[in-house]
Amino acid sequence: MTDILELLKSRRSVPARMMTGPGPTPAEMDTLLTIATRVPDHGKLTPWRFVIFEGEARVAAGAIIERLHVAKNPDADAERRAQERERLTRAPTVIAVVSTAAPHPKIPEWEQQLSAGAVCTLLMVAAGGMGFAVNWLTEWYSYDPEFRAAIGLAEHERIAGFMHLGHAAEKPADRPRPALADLVTRWSA
Ligand SMILES: Cc1cc2nc3c(=O)[nH]c(=O)nc-3n(C[C@H](O)[C@H](O)[C@H](O)COP(=O)(O)O)c2cc1C
């Protein structure tokens, strides 16, 4: 097992277009989602769920994305259409983390949405620890009501992330990280 602190200190996204197979086996998927759901969750509401895209289902979902893009952009050329069609086939496995946040008498929706973000983060870290390349993407179709409905989301549900999982021959070079000095203050009266 990778040392947890070393993993966290070196975590880096791998662009989905650099990914190859395989994705997680069913047993690995169980491990991954069991870890991802072990997040802080105010009120124990479980305000999130998962939709997994594997194999031909990715192709079918890509065809919907292409159709919706062309409906809004009738002049889209073949290259652009292919880019849209291939959105969910870049990686062998894509897990949509869905926020099911809804009004609640005690727990603000904001906190429920934060919990869905925490699920994405934990899933990403766990997948990295299991040796997978990961990319957390939303892209335009996450915000498209027709696409959300087509993949079975209710009106109030939102995509927290399409988590792309696969393998990559190499990790891309790191990007500049924020300087803590610019972010941290110590409050005093
Ligand atoms: C909620 C969320 C949505 C994101 N959506 C996209 C996206 O649609 N396209 C993209 O290029 N990066 C997106 N990113 C950023 C990448 O996941 C990633 O953080 C970025 O490429 C930097 O890489 P790093 O994780 O190694 O810092 C998103 C990040 C978050 C938190």
The ligand as an SDF file (V2000), in Angstrom:
LIG
                    3D

 31 33  0  0  0  0  0  0  0  0999 V2000
  -15.8540   20.1980   -9.3260 C   0  0  0  0  0  0  0  0  0  0  0  0
  -14.7050   20.1740  -10.2810 C   0  0  0  0  0  0  0  0  0  0  0  0
  -14.9520   20.1210  -11.6450 C   0  0  0  0  0  0  0  0  0  0  0  0
  -13.9080   20.1370  -12.5430 C   0  0  0  0  0  0  0  0  0  0  0  0
  -14.1990   20.1060  -13.8780 N   0  0  0  0  0  0  0  0  0  0  0  0
  -13.1990   20.1930  -14.7640 C   0  0  0  0  0  0  0  0  0  0  0  0
  -13.5020   20.2100  -16.1540 C   0  0  0  0  0  0  0  0  0  0  0  0
  -14.6570   20.1330  -16.5640 O   0  0  0  0  0  0  0  0  0  0  0  0
  -12.4660   20.3250  -17.0200 N   0  0  0  0  0  0  0  0  0  0  0  0
  -11.1490   20.4300  -16.5760 C   0  0  0  0  0  0  0  0  0  0  0  0
  -10.2390   20.5470  -17.3930 O   0  0  0  0  0  0  0  0  0  0  0  0
  -10.8560   20.3840  -15.2630 N   0  0  0  0  0  0  0  0  0  0  0  0
  -11.8240   20.2860  -14.3570 C   0  0  0  0  0  0  0  0  0  0  0  0
  -11.5390   20.2460  -13.0160 N   0  0  0  0  0  0  0  0  0  0  0  0
  -10.1160   20.3590  -12.5890 C   0  0  0  0  0  0  0  0  0  0  0  0
   -9.3750   19.0230  -12.6140 C   0  0  0  0  0  0  0  0  0  0  0  0
  -10.0960   18.0330  -11.9200 O   0  0  0  0  0  0  0  0  0  0  0  0
   -7.9910   19.1270  -11.9320 C   0  0  0  0  0  0  0  0  0  0  0  0
   -8.1440   19.5560  -10.6110 O   0  0  0  0  0  0  0  0  0  0  0  0
   -7.0730   20.0490  -12.6420 C   0  0  0  0  0  0  0  0  0  0  0  0
   -6.8120   19.5380  -13.9060 O   0  0  0  0  0  0  0  0  0  0  0  0
   -5.7470   20.2650  -11.8650 C   0  0  0  0  0  0  0  0  0  0  0  0
   -5.0910   19.0870  -11.6560 O   0  0  0  0  0  0  0  0  0  0  0  0
   -4.6470   18.5960  -10.1930 P   0  0  0  0  0  0  0  0  0  0  0  0
   -5.8130   17.8470   -9.6270 O   0  0  0  0  0  0  0  0  0  0  0  0
   -3.4430   17.7310  -10.4210 O   0  0  0  0  0  0  0  0  0  0  0  0
   -4.3240   19.8030   -9.3940 O   0  0  0  0  0  0  0  0  0  0  0  0
  -12.5620   20.1940  -12.0890 C   0  0  0  0  0  0  0  0  0  0  0  0
  -12.3130   20.2080  -10.7070 C   0  0  0  0  0  0  0  0  0  0  0  0
  -13.3620   20.2120   -9.8280 C   0  0  0  0  0  0  0  0  0  0  0  0
  -13.0530   20.2520   -8.3360 C   0  0  0  0  0  0  0  0  0  0  0  0
  1  2  1  0
  2  3  1  0
  2 30  2  0
  3  4  2  0
  4  5  1  0
  4 28  1  0
  5  6  2  0
  6  7  1  0
  6 13  1  0
  7  8  2  0
  7  9  1  0
  9 10  1  0
 10 11  2  0
 10 12  1  0
 12 13  2  0
 13 14  1  0
 14 15  1  0
 14 28  1  0
 15 16  1  0
 16 17  1  0
 16 18  1  0
 18 19  1  0
 18 20  1  0
 20 21  1  0
 20 22  1  0
 22 23  1  0
 23 24  1  0
 24 25  2  0
 24 26  1  0
 24 27  1  0
 28 29  2  0
 29 30  1  0
 30 31  1  0
M  END
$$$$
